[in-house]
Amino acid sequence: MKNSFGTNVIVTLFGESHGQQIGVVIDGLAPGLEVNDDFINSQLAKRRPSGKISTSRVEMDEYQIVSGVVNGLTTGTPICILIPNTNTKSSDYEKLKTVPRPGHADYTACCKYHGFQDPRGGGHFSGRITAPLVAAGAIAIDALAKKGIVIGSHIARCAGVDDKKIMGSNLAVDNDELKKTLAKLNEADFALIDDSVKSAMIEKMEAAAAEGDSVGGVLETAIAGLPAGIGEPWFDTFESVMSHMLFSVPAIKGVEFGDGFAMTDMMGSQSNDSFYMDGDKVKTKTNHNGGINGGITNGMPVVFSCAVKPTPSIYKKQDSVNLKEGKNEELVIEGRHDPAIIHRARVVVDSVVALVLVDMLSGRYGTDYLAD
Ligand SMILES: Cc1cc2nc3c(=O)[nH]c(=O)nc-3n(C[C@H](O)[C@H](O)[C@H](O)COP(=O)(O)O)c2cc1C
């Protein structure tokens, strides 16, 4: 029974979708880091639903930091952030404890918590619980940016429509150019490298919503400016620690670093990233390995992709079971749901990536590294 992540900077997540409050405790962050409310609010706004491509449940996320921050600076003691739930319609969820939604966690929650779980709005499994992660992540993103480390994601593919990719482009081998692109993505409400595909993508998302269905996609994320030497050789490799966190984000079903599976069709002479000297810096000419060798960052941009599945709660009739009566039953889901998760998940991914990085960097260079 565990809801915490991290070794040096430990994040604990709590709350239920329709409970009074949801929240996060971050323990181990350096003292003296700036906590910028405008930035936290702008990050929360990126996760907030909007229009026909999102759920109609809009929460204003009026968070409160109840400990660990004084006069806008971290104290170094646990930071607790609370976010109230104000827009709930719990009656929509009553039958889901008995007739679970295919693709959601209603059935597995019942197996694990023996029926004592809170089923309202998906309870502790709801995408709603990612709001505190975004608030916590904003503090980490801000601290990392001051050390020259920039994170950003874009919707590489959704409902069969492709954006341009970072992998395979000059951005994957040039930290400075990548930072400029990530800055642009981080300003955008709908994060694309090539904005000309936006209307086609949104049309497909809206069409799925109109049919009572949902769509998935791929997020591509990059980290620019990360020093070489982060990650451990065996069990806590950079990829494994990062994936551990990424797979905690609801609806993420695949993570691929660099060219990942596509490397299996290459020759070694193609997939090896040749080294060269750029002044006194060691760089690689290509970046098929996504900035990681032997589980340790090599100083090139770190690039990875996450597969985000279609939203499980759809409005089409589905086959399920009645757990009380032990028989098959058709299910028609009510309630408010996202027809696609990907456009809201991208800031969640950036946030959890930042939380992993502050943890790993604190392990490598010490707690005060971020504040120096
Ligand atoms: C930002 C965000 C919003 C989400 N919105 C919904 C939603 O409206 N309806 C739904 O059924 N699932 C939604 N999900 C996904 C479910 O929480 C998730 O699929 C479920 O907990 C099962 O976990 P799994 O998909 O990782 O197996 C959302 C996830 C995220 C990250």
The ligand as a MOL file (V3000), in Angstrom:
LIG
                    3D

  0  0  0     0  0            999 V3000
M  V30 BEGIN CTAB
M  V30 COUNTS 31 33 0 0 0
M  V30 BEGIN ATOM
M  V30 1 C -5.2550 14.2670 -17.0020 0
M  V30 2 C -6.0240 12.9670 -17.0380 0
M  V30 3 C -7.3880 12.9820 -17.2190 0
M  V30 4 C -8.1220 11.7920 -17.2570 0
M  V30 5 N -9.4750 11.8530 -17.4570 0
M  V30 6 C -10.1870 10.7000 -17.4830 0
M  V30 7 C -11.6080 10.7360 -17.6700 0
M  V30 8 O -12.2200 11.7960 -17.8170 0
M  V30 9 N -12.2660 9.5510 -17.6920 0
M  V30 10 C -11.6260 8.3450 -17.5560 0
M  V30 11 O -12.2610 7.3010 -17.6070 0
M  V30 12 N -10.2780 8.2970 -17.3960 0
M  V30 13 C -9.5550 9.4250 -17.3410 0
M  V30 14 N -8.1920 9.3620 -17.1600 0
M  V30 15 C -7.5280 8.0450 -17.1630 0
M  V30 16 C -7.8200 7.1650 -15.9700 0
M  V30 17 O -7.5190 7.8230 -14.7660 0
M  V30 18 C -7.0290 5.8630 -16.1010 0
M  V30 19 O -7.2050 5.3110 -17.3730 0
M  V30 20 C -7.4820 4.8510 -15.0580 0
M  V30 21 O -7.1060 5.2960 -13.7770 0
M  V30 22 C -6.9030 3.4410 -15.2880 0
M  V30 23 O -5.5020 3.4850 -15.2580 0
M  V30 24 P -4.6140 2.9340 -16.4880 0
M  V30 25 O -5.2490 3.5170 -17.7250 0
M  V30 26 O -3.2370 3.4880 -16.2270 0
M  V30 27 O -4.6850 1.4520 -16.4660 0
M  V30 28 C -7.4500 10.5440 -17.1060 0
M  V30 29 C -6.0610 10.5400 -16.9120 0
M  V30 30 C -5.3250 11.7300 -16.8920 0
M  V30 31 C -3.8390 11.6880 -16.7120 0
M  V30 END ATOM
M  V30 BEGIN BOND
M  V30 1 1 1 2
M  V30 2 1 2 3
M  V30 3 2 2 30
M  V30 4 2 3 4
M  V30 5 1 4 5
M  V30 6 1 4 28
M  V30 7 2 5 6
M  V30 8 1 6 7
M  V30 9 1 6 13
M  V30 10 2 7 8
M  V30 11 1 7 9
M  V30 12 1 9 10
M  V30 13 2 10 11
M  V30 14 1 10 12
M  V30 15 2 12 13
M  V30 16 1 13 14
M  V30 17 1 14 15
M  V30 18 1 14 28
M  V30 19 1 15 16
M  V30 20 1 16 17
M  V30 21 1 16 18
M  V30 22 1 18 19
M  V30 23 1 18 20
M  V30 24 1 20 21
M  V30 25 1 20 22
M  V30 26 1 22 23
M  V30 27 1 23 24
M  V30 28 2 24 25
M  V30 29 1 24 26
M  V30 30 1 24 27
M  V30 31 2 28 29
M  V30 32 1 29 30
M  V30 33 1 30 31
M  V30 END BOND
M  V30 END CTAB
M  END
